[in-house]
């Protein structure tokens, strides 16, 4: 089968799988399932070493553990059979629920069983976590990179399958180019992805990241800091500070930035104004042109 056609079909199948994760599915040619979805002993389930999610905070796990003790597991985890090990399964999605259930002393948990290969299992894990916003930007980028390295996906393929814009995929992958200490700051939430993107082409991203966090700089201030090579931006005159944009304009800029995956500025004047989309790569410019032409 043609590889491109296979991936397009796979993308449609993944969308159907994600949509059905909270109910018992019917078998079909595109995504066959085991004879039944049921409760199985928790010790028969092992974690997926390819799960893109690595960070599970103690507070979240403890809250979920208490909820499971009181209400049980509301949503099944998704698993696949382990080849050569009858009645044993590997997690595809739901590792946090599985970990919390172990803490709660649950003997068996509800599962949805899928017969899928490594590639689809990884895609499902990424999609499920992205939709729940469970992945930090570095985990998300590592998941994308694994699909590229192991299964020869292009950024366009990933955007289609994951349901994100191509620029979002590209921007997330670029974060992996940062030094490990900076990536750690993104992982633990000290540095946002927006701040981190300003450092990708900087000569001393580690030192700049420390200053951004220490001084509580905004993304715009971080951009100015990176462009100045680490010199603190010149303080704004009082008149300029007094004319800062109102909350509605800033909210609109954030909305447009989130939609495009690029920094967008809106400048109002007397009878009009301008909207500026700031791109950093030719790929981002190509994405802007494609959207304007569609």
Phi, psi and omega per residue, in radians:
X1 nan 2.449 3.096
X2 -0.994 2.330 -3.037
X3 -1.116 -0.740 -3.140
X4 -1.095 -0.756 3.136
X5 -1.118 -0.685 3.134
X6 -1.065 -0.728 -3.119
X7 -1.205 -0.647 3.097
X8 -1.099 -0.758 3.106
X9 -1.143 -0.671 3.136
X10 -1.084 -0.712 3.130
X11 -1.041 -0.745 3.114
X12 -1.143 -0.686 3.122
X13 -1.125 -0.661 3.124
X14 -1.140 -0.718 3.113
X15 -1.036 -0.704 3.126
X16 -1.177 -0.709 -3.130
X17 -1.082 -0.818 -3.128
X18 -1.073 -0.707 -3.131
X19 -1.145 -0.363 -3.066
X20 -1.822 0.107 -3.031
X21 -1.153 -0.267 -3.135
X22 -1.845 0.259 3.077
X23 -2.606 2.815 -3.119
X24 -1.226 2.188 -3.071
X25 -1.553 2.902 3.003
X26 -1.820 2.602 -3.116
X27 -1.240 2.460 3.043
X28 -2.551 2.948 -3.114
X29 -1.158 -0.533 -3.069
X30 -1.382 -0.497 3.109
X31 -2.605 1.413 3.131
X32 -1.115 2.604 3.135
X33 -2.197 2.915 3.080
X34 -1.203 2.907 -3.063
X35 -0.920 -0.587 3.134
X36 -2.710 2.700 3.039
X37 -1.778 2.356 -2.907
X38 -2.752 -3.125 2.976
X39 -1.476 2.380 3.069
X40 -2.331 2.684 3.140
X41 -0.986 2.392 -3.036
X42 -1.148 -0.484 -3.124
X43 -1.278 -0.180 3.109
X44 -1.521 0.040 -3.109
X45 -1.990 2.319 3.080
X46 -2.049 2.700 -3.140
X47 -1.260 2.746 3.099
X48 -1.577 2.005 -3.116
X49 -1.133 -0.257 3.133
X50 -1.665 0.077 3.129
X51 -1.041 2.172 -3.110
X52 -1.150 -0.395 -3.130
X53 -1.404 2.195 -3.130
X54 -2.006 -0.479 -3.004
X55 -1.750 2.130 3.060
X56 -2.217 1.908 -3.062
X57 -1.288 2.580 -3.106
X58 -1.069 -0.700 -3.111
X59 -1.117 -0.780 3.129
X60 -1.104 -0.751 -3.139
X61 -1.108 -0.725 -3.107
X62 -1.175 -0.710 3.108
X63 -1.076 -0.758 -3.131
X64 -1.214 -0.621 3.098
X65 -1.044 -0.800 3.131
X66 -1.121 -0.673 3.116
X67 -1.121 -0.725 -3.138
X68 -1.159 -0.673 3.101
X69 -1.062 -0.608 -3.074
X70 -1.531 -0.739 -2.996
X71 -2.036 -0.146 -3.035
X72 1.395 -3.067 3.131
X73 -1.545 2.037 -3.076
X74 -1.337 -0.715 -3.088
X75 -2.018 2.291 -3.137
X76 -1.109 2.708 2.950
X77 -1.493 2.814 3.139
X78 -1.900 2.250 -3.069
X79 -2.330 2.966 3.004
X80 -2.380 2.621 3.135
X81 -1.097 2.537 3.063
X82 -1.566 2.126 -3.106
X83 -1.064 2.286 3.101
X84 1.421 0.004 3.127
X85 -2.257 1.548 -3.107
X86 -0.971 2.425 3.097
X87 1.174 0.238 3.069
X88 -2.003 2.544 -3.000
X89 -2.387 2.691 3.086
X90 -1.995 2.391 -3.139
X91 -1.151 2.422 2.940
X92 -1.834 -0.831 -3.135
X93 -2.543 2.473 3.104
X94 1.912 0.454 -3.093
X95 -1.111 -0.616 3.140
X96 -1.113 -0.729 3.094
X97 -1.113 -0.706 3.138
X98 -1.109 -0.770 3.116
X99 -1.115 -0.769 -3.124
X100 -1.164 -0.629 3.114
X101 -1.122 -0.661 3.074
X102 -1.088 -0.753 3.120
X103 -1.098 -0.625 -3.097
X104 -1.361 -0.104 3.127
X105 1.337 0.458 -3.138
X106 -1.311 2.355 -3.086
X107 -1.418 -0.644 -3.139
X108 -2.491 2.708 -3.098
X109 -2.328 2.661 3.103
X110 -1.280 2.444 -3.112
X111 -2.349 2.705 2.896
X112 -1.957 2.182 -3.035
X113 -1.762 2.268 3.129
X114 -2.186 2.406 3.033
X115 -1.693 1.595 -3.092
X116 -2.339 2.761 3.124
X117 -1.508 -3.130 -3.083
X118 -1.038 -0.717 -3.081
X119 -1.109 -0.858 -3.113
X120 -1.166 -0.644 3.114
X121 -1.060 -0.740 3.126
X122 -1.165 -0.746 3.127
X123 -1.072 -0.785 3.127
X124 -1.067 -0.722 3.141
X125 -1.109 -0.743 3.139
X126 -1.147 -0.837 -3.094
X127 -1.074 -0.793 -3.108
X128 -1.072 -0.747 -3.127
X129 -1.255 -0.661 3.119
X130 -1.143 -0.745 -3.137
X131 -1.114 -0.572 3.118
X132 -1.527 -0.065 -3.072
X133 1.039 0.626 -3.124
X134 -1.520 -0.339 -3.098
X135 -1.569 2.395 2.940
X136 -1.369 2.870 -3.031
X137 -1.007 -0.571 -3.135
X138 -1.259 -0.755 3.072
X139 -1.047 -0.724 3.125
X140 -1.082 -0.801 3.128
X141 -1.099 -0.696 3.128
X142 -1.144 -0.638 3.083
X143 -1.123 -0.762 3.097
X144 -1.070 -0.768 -3.098
X145 -1.125 -0.606 3.119
X146 -1.148 -0.681 3.079
X147 -1.136 -0.652 3.114
X148 -1.172 -0.804 -3.077
X149 -1.245 -0.754 -3.020
X150 -1.524 -0.496 -2.992
X151 -2.256 0.239 2.985
X152 1.024 0.659 3.073
X153 -1.388 2.528 2.960
X154 -1.608 2.941 3.099
X155 -1.110 -0.601 3.101
X156 -1.143 -0.714 3.084
X157 -1.032 -0.815 -3.108
X158 -1.082 -0.765 -3.135
X159 -1.021 -0.712 -3.124
X160 -1.200 -0.793 -3.066
X161 -1.270 -0.725 -3.074
X162 -1.372 -0.405 -3.121
X163 1.463 0.502 3.090
X164 -2.093 2.880 3.086
X165 -1.249 2.723 3.109
X166 -1.090 -0.646 3.135
X167 -1.153 -0.619 3.084
X168 -1.091 -0.788 3.117
X169 -1.059 -0.812 -3.117
X170 -1.088 -0.787 -3.128
X171 -1.120 -0.669 3.136
X172 -1.179 -0.729 3.112
X173 -1.123 -0.589 -3.116
X174 -1.128 -0.459 3.127
X175 -1.093 -0.453 -3.126
X176 -1.213 -0.233 3.120
X177 -1.387 -0.231 -3.136
X178 -1.260 2.687 3.102
X179 -1.054 2.698 -3.080
X180 -0.980 -0.739 3.128
X181 -1.044 -0.624 3.115
X182 -1.245 -0.702 3.092
X183 -1.075 -0.640 3.107
X184 -1.108 -0.644 3.124
X185 -1.159 -0.597 3.079
X186 -1.223 -0.756 -3.111
X187 -1.049 -0.747 -3.098
X188 -1.513 0.051 3.042
X189 1.522 0.033 3.135
X190 -1.229 -0.516 -3.095
X191 -2.218 2.243 -3.138
X192 -1.374 2.839 3.094
X193 -1.096 -0.637 3.110
X194 -1.084 -0.766 3.074
X195 -1.117 -0.755 -3.057
X196 -1.119 -0.617 -3.118
X197 -1.106 -0.453 3.130
X198 -1.246 -0.253 -3.038
X199 -1.760 -0.082 -2.977
X200 -1.065 -0.678 -3.123
X201 -1.749 0.098 -3.137
X202 -1.279 2.641 -3.127
X203 -1.335 -0.492 -3.101
X204 -2.288 1.119 -3.043
X205 -1.053 -0.590 -3.122
X206 -1.102 -0.833 -3.138
X207 -1.148 -0.696 3.128
X208 -1.151 -0.691 3.121
X209 -1.079 -0.739 3.112
X210 -1.041 -0.740 -3.120
X211 -1.188 -0.693 3.127
X212 -1.045 -0.803 -3.132
X213 -1.206 -0.781 -3.086
X214 -1.099 -0.710 -3.069
X215 -1.649 -0.041 3.128
X216 1.088 0.727 -3.069
X217 -1.259 2.604 3.024
X218 -1.344 2.968 3.108
X219 -1.073 -0.712 -3.141
X220 -1.115 -0.711 3.098
X221 -1.181 -0.624 3.103
X222 -1.133 -0.667 3.089
X223 -1.081 -0.778 3.136
X224 -1.128 -0.679 3.131
X225 -1.110 -0.787 -3.138
X226 -1.142 -0.690 -3.127
X227 -1.214 -0.468 -3.139
X228 -1.521 0.021 3.124
X229 1.327 0.312 3.086
X230 1.938 -0.155 3.077
X231 -1.344 2.387 -3.139
X232 -1.072 2.328 3.132
X233 -1.026 2.574 3.114
X234 -1.121 2.257 -3.121
X235 -0.995 2.537 -3.134
X236 -1.270 2.536 3.014
X237 -1.083 2.724 -3.110
X238 -1.001 -0.745 -3.114
X239 -1.070 -0.647 -3.140
X240 -1.241 -0.667 3.108
X241 -1.106 -0.647 -3.117
X242 -1.213 -0.361 -3.107
X243 -1.768 0.416 3.122
X244 -0.998 2.677 -3.116
X245 -1.133 2.596 -3.136
X246 -1.323 2.976 -3.050
X247 -1.102 -0.637 -3.140
X248 -1.121 -0.712 3.130
X249 -1.172 -0.742 3.120
X250 -1.114 -0.665 3.118
X251 -1.150 -0.677 3.105
X252 -1.141 -0.727 3.103
X253 -1.065 -0.735 -3.138
X254 -1.137 -0.733 3.134
X255 -1.066 -0.833 -3.132
X256 -1.154 -0.629 3.108
X257 -1.148 -0.727 3.125
X258 -1.138 -0.671 -3.113
X259 -1.210 -0.743 -3.061
X260 -1.528 -0.385 -3.052
X261 1.369 0.176 3.137
X262 -2.291 2.794 -3.139
X263 -1.276 2.270 -3.139
X264 -2.166 2.306 3.081
X265 -2.071 2.480 3.128
X266 -2.091 2.155 -3.112
X267 -2.105 2.001 3.119
X268 -1.543 2.472 3.010
X269 -2.191 -2.880 -3.038
X270 -1.036 -0.943 -3.071
X271 -2.066 0.226 -3.113
X272 -3.111 -2.497 -3.128
X273 2.856 -2.846 3.115
X274 -2.531 2.699 3.053
X275 -2.044 2.176 -3.107
X276 -2.035 2.274 3.065
X277 -1.849 2.079 -3.071
X278 -1.694 2.022 3.109
X279 -1.922 2.690 -3.120
X280 -2.049 -0.203 3.125
X281 -2.383 2.769 3.084
X282 -1.119 -0.500 3.119
X283 -1.132 -0.687 3.096
X284 -1.161 -0.702 3.097
X285 -1.077 -0.701 3.104
X286 -1.093 -0.663 3.131
X287 -1.151 -0.705 3.102
X288 -1.089 -0.805 3.141
X289 -1.085 -0.714 3.141
X290 -1.096 -0.741 -3.121
X291 -1.174 -0.672 -3.129
X292 -1.198 -0.472 -3.117
X293 -1.531 -0.277 -3.072
X294 -1.389 nan nan
